[in-house]
């Protein structure tokens, strides 16, 4: 057990001292867009099921772990879509565990044959848990070395709360996507505190992506470049994630950089994967650029996404009533 790590983790979590809570963030946001914008639920042509895993700073005891499972289901009869996702955020080896269950309703407005406008509303319920049994205090360290020091008692804590998010997204010719969302509309308090520093402010997200075929006559098998950008502002923090992917079906490769508005780079993500009509698997590794050794794999991040698409067969219309007589 790394005592110093747990002490630092407790200080960051349990004290105000200017530390603001942040949401989990995925480098491969184009494959996890439902976590960013609820309007995505009405833009999918087929049902999508996805699993996401992220392990940040795996070399540290108690690295930051994120698990996600999501579903987006189109309801074309009502020009709508519904979505669900589960997201788990484990910090400090389980000292702090935050789980959210989210449901989405989105509506699609067809502006013309080339442009669709999607709007989505997301309702979220959070479960927060602090496991005090895993905390290490000064008394624990002193007593281990034979010093008679009074034990410190800190009770485990749980907290639950509701939250809501709103998002909009525009599709142009099914090749260009531009979206904007606002999260934490209720501005809930987190980390078992009612102090101002633990309150979640509105989170703003802007994202855009497009598909650029490398062929004059666009074919499904033609190579495609997919540039994308994501800007998020939350609390006093902001991040810009931008890059591009190259799809030569079924193989995919991409690279994305992340920095703030002052161009202080934090990571460089490289991705590789397999994409087919029915499913895709993408893995990316984040290279840490925050002053550490870029070759130190312990301070990077591993992220993997599995996406399954369930395609529906079009029902044949029964034309018996208007069937013409044989000649």
C-alpha positions in Angstrom: 0.0 0.0 0.0 1.4 3.4 -1.0 0.7 5.5 2.1 1.7 8.8 0.6 -0.6 8.3 -2.3 -3.6 7.7 -0.1 -2.8 10.6 2.1 -2.6 12.9 -0.9 -5.8 11.5 -2.4 -7.7 12.1 0.9 -6.4 15.7 1.0 -7.7 16.4 -2.5 -11.0 14.8 -2.0 -11.9 15.8 1.5 -10.7 19.4 1.6 -11.9 22.4 -0.3 -8.5 24.1 -0.8 -9.4 25.2 -4.4 -9.9 21.7 -5.8 -12.9 21.5 -8.1 -14.6 18.2 -9.1 -14.4 17.1 -12.7 -16.2 14.6 -14.8 -14.6 11.6 -16.5 -13.2 12.4 -20.0 -12.5 10.1 -22.9 -9.9 10.8 -25.5 -11.8 8.9 -28.2 -14.8 11.1 -27.9 -16.1 10.4 -31.4 -16.8 6.8 -30.3 -18.3 8.0 -27.0 -20.3 11.0 -28.2 -23.4 9.9 -26.3 -21.6 10.8 -23.1 -21.0 14.3 -24.4 -24.3 15.2 -26.1 -27.7 13.6 -25.4 -28.9 14.8 -28.9 -26.9 11.9 -30.4 -29.6 9.4 -29.5 -32.0 10.6 -32.3 -29.3 10.7 -35.0 -28.4 7.0 -35.1 -30.0 5.0 -38.0 -29.7 1.7 -36.1 -29.5 0.6 -32.5 -26.1 1.0 -31.0 -24.7 -0.8 -28.0 -21.3 0.2 -26.6 -18.8 -0.7 -23.9 -16.0 1.7 -22.8 -13.0 1.2 -20.5 -10.4 3.7 -19.5 -7.4 3.3 -17.1 -5.5 6.6 -16.4 -2.0 6.5 -14.8 -2.0 2.7 -14.4 1.5 2.8 -12.8 0.1 4.5 -9.7 -1.6 2.6 -6.9 -5.3 3.3 -7.2 -5.3 4.6 -10.7 -8.4 6.4 -12.2 -10.7 3.8 -13.7 -13.8 4.4 -15.8 -16.3 1.9 -17.0 -19.2 2.7 -19.3 -22.0 0.9 -21.0 -24.4 2.8 -23.4 -27.3 2.2 -25.8 -28.9 4.4 -28.4 -32.2 3.2 -30.0 -33.9 5.1 -32.8 -37.7 5.5 -32.8 -38.2 6.5 -36.4 -42.0 6.4 -36.2 -41.9 9.4 -33.9 -38.7 11.0 -35.3 -37.1 10.3 -31.9 -34.5 8.3 -30.2 -33.9 7.1 -26.7 -30.7 6.4 -24.9 -29.3 4.9 -21.8 -25.9 4.8 -20.3 -24.1 3.7 -17.2 -20.8 5.3 -16.1 -18.6 4.4 -13.2 -15.7 6.5 -12.0 -13.4 4.8 -9.4 -10.7 6.9 -7.8 -7.9 6.0 -5.3 -8.4 2.3 -5.6 -12.1 2.5 -4.6 -11.8 5.2 -1.9 -14.1 7.3 -4.0 -16.6 5.6 -6.3 -19.1 7.6 -8.4 -21.7 5.9 -10.5 -24.3 7.5 -12.7 -27.4 6.0 -14.4 -28.6 8.1 -17.3 -31.6 8.1 -19.5 -32.1 10.2 -22.7 -34.9 11.3 -24.9 -34.0 13.1 -28.2 -36.1 14.4 -31.1 -35.1 14.9 -34.7 -36.3 17.7 -36.9 -35.8 17.4 -40.6 -35.0 20.8 -42.0 -34.6 19.6 -45.6 -33.3 16.5 -47.4 -29.7 17.3 -46.4 -30.0 18.8 -42.9 -31.4 17.4 -39.6 -31.5 19.1 -36.3 -31.5 17.0 -33.1 -32.3 18.0 -29.6 -31.9 15.8 -26.5 -32.6 16.0 -22.8 -30.8 13.8 -20.3 -31.8 12.8 -16.7 -29.0 11.4 -14.5 -29.0 9.9 -11.0 -25.6 9.8 -9.2 -24.5 7.4 -6.5 -21.4 8.6 -4.6 -19.5 6.6 -2.0 -16.5 7.3 0.2 -15.0 4.1 1.7 -13.3 5.4 4.9 -12.0 1.9 5.7 -9.4 2.3 2.9 -8.1 5.7 4.3 -4.7 5.9 6.0 -4.3 8.4 8.8 -1.3 9.6 10.8 -2.4 7.4 13.7 -2.2 4.3 11.5 1.4 5.1 10.5 2.6 5.9 14.0 1.0 2.8 15.5 2.7 0.6 12.9 6.0 1.8 14.2 5.2 1.1 17.9 4.0 4.5 18.9 0.9 4.6 21.0 -1.2 7.1 19.2 -5.0 7.6 19.5 -6.9 6.1 16.6 -8.7 8.5 14.3 -12.2 7.7 13.3 -13.8 8.7 10.0 -17.1 7.3 8.9 -17.9 6.1 5.4 -20.2 8.4 3.5 -22.8 8.0 0.7 -24.7 10.6 -1.3 -27.2 10.5 -4.1 -28.5 13.3 -6.3 -30.3 14.1 -9.6 -28.9 16.1 -12.5 -29.9 17.1 -16.0 -28.2 17.9 -19.3 -29.4 19.4 -22.6 -27.9 19.1 -26.1 -28.3 20.0 -29.7 -26.7 18.6 -32.8 -26.9 19.3 -36.6 -26.3 16.7 -39.3 -25.5 17.8 -42.8 -25.7 15.2 -45.6 -24.9 12.6 -42.9 -21.2 13.6 -43.4 -20.9 16.6 -41.1 -21.9 16.7 -37.4 -21.9 19.9 -35.2 -23.1 19.8 -31.7 -23.4 21.8 -28.4 -24.4 20.7 -25.0 -24.8 22.0 -21.4 -24.4 19.6 -18.5 -25.1 19.9 -14.8 -28.1 22.1 -15.2 -29.1 21.7 -11.5 -25.6 22.5 -10.3 -25.4 19.7 -7.7 -22.9 19.4 -4.9 -20.4 16.6 -5.0 -17.9 14.9 -2.9 -20.1 14.9 0.2 -19.8 18.6 0.8 -22.0 21.7 0.5 -19.1 24.1 0.1 -18.9 26.2 -3.0 -15.8 24.5 -4.3 -17.6 21.1 -4.4 -20.5 22.4 -6.5 -20.7 21.4 -10.1 -21.1 24.4 -12.4 -22.5 24.2 -15.9 -20.4 22.2 -18.2 -20.2 23.5 -21.9 -19.2 21.2 -24.7 -18.9 21.9 -28.4 -17.9 19.2 -30.9 -17.7 18.9 -34.7 -16.6 16.1 -37.1 -16.9 15.3 -40.7 -16.1 12.6 -43.2 -13.8 13.4 -46.1 -13.7 10.7 -48.7 -10.4 10.3 -50.6 -12.2 9.6 -53.8 -14.1 11.7 -56.3 -16.8 9.1 -56.7 -17.7 8.3 -53.1 -17.9 4.5 -52.5 -18.4 2.7 -49.3 -15.0 1.1 -49.6 -13.1 4.3 -50.3 -10.6 5.6 -47.7 -12.0 8.3 -45.5 -10.4 11.0 -43.3 -12.4 11.9 -40.3 -11.2 15.2 -38.6 -12.8 16.0 -35.3 -12.6 18.6 -32.5 -14.1 18.8 -29.0 -14.0 21.8 -26.7 -15.2 21.6 -23.1 -15.3 24.2 -20.4 -16.1 23.1 -16.8 -15.4 25.1 -13.6 -12.1 26.9 -14.2 -10.8 24.2 -16.5 -11.0 24.0 -20.3 -9.8 21.4 -22.8 -9.5 21.1 -26.5 -9.2 17.7 -28.1 -8.6 17.7 -31.9 -7.2 15.4 -34.5 -8.2 13.1 -37.3 -8.7 9.4 -38.1 -8.1 7.5 -41.3 -10.5 4.7 -42.2 -9.5 2.2 -44.8 -12.2 -0.3 -44.2 -12.1 -2.2 -42.1 -8.9 -0.8 -40.6 -8.8 2.5 -38.6 -6.0 4.6 -37.2 -6.0 8.1 -35.6 -4.2 10.6 -33.6 -5.5 13.4 -31.3 -3.9 16.1 -29.2 -5.3 17.7 -26.1 -4.4 21.1 -24.6 -6.0 24.1 -22.9 -6.6 27.5 -24.3 -3.0 28.5 -23.4 -1.7 25.6 -25.5 -0.3 23.7 -22.5 -0.4 20.2 -24.0 -1.6 17.4 -21.7 -1.7 14.3 -23.9 -1.3 12.9 -27.3 -3.6 10.0 -28.1 -2.9 7.4 -30.8 -5.6 4.9 -31.8 -6.0 1.8 -33.9 -9.0 -0.4 -34.5 -11.3 -2.5 -36.7 -14.5 -1.1 -38.0 -17.1 -3.1 -39.9 -20.8 -2.6 -40.7 -22.0 -4.4 -37.6 -19.3 -3.7 -35.0 -16.1 -1.9 -34.2 -13.3 -2.2 -31.8 -10.9 0.7 -31.1 -8.0 1.0 -28.7 -6.1 4.2 -28.0 -3.2 5.0 -25.8 -2.7 8.5 -24.3 0.9 9.7 -24.1 1.4 12.0 -21.1 2.9 15.3 -22.1 2.7 17.1 -18.7 6.4 17.1 -18.0 6.9 13.4 -17.4 8.9 11.0 -19.5 6.7 10.5 -22.6 7.9 6.9 -22.8 6.7 6.2 -19.3 3.8 3.9 -19.8 2.8 4.1 -16.1 1.8 7.7 -16.5 -0.3 7.3 -19.7 -3.8 6.0 -20.2 -5.4 3.0 -21.9 -8.8 3.3 -23.4 -10.9 0.8 -25.4 -14.3 1.0 -27.0 -16.5 -1.8 -28.4 -19.5 -0.8 -30.5 -22.2 -3.1 -31.8 -24.7 -2.0 -34.4 -28.0 -3.9 -34.6 -29.4 -3.4 -38.1 -33.1 -3.8 -38.8 -34.4 -5.4 -42.0 -36.9 -3.2 -43.8 -40.3 -4.6 -43.8 -41.8 -5.3 -47.1 -45.0 -3.5 -47.8 -48.1 -5.6 -48.5 -49.4 -4.3 -51.8 -52.1 -6.9 -52.4 -54.8 -4.3 -52.2 -53.4 -2.3 -55.1 -51.9 -5.2 -57.0 -52.6 -4.9 -60.8 -54.2 -7.7 -62.7 -52.0 -9.9 -64.8 -52.0 -9.3 -68.5 
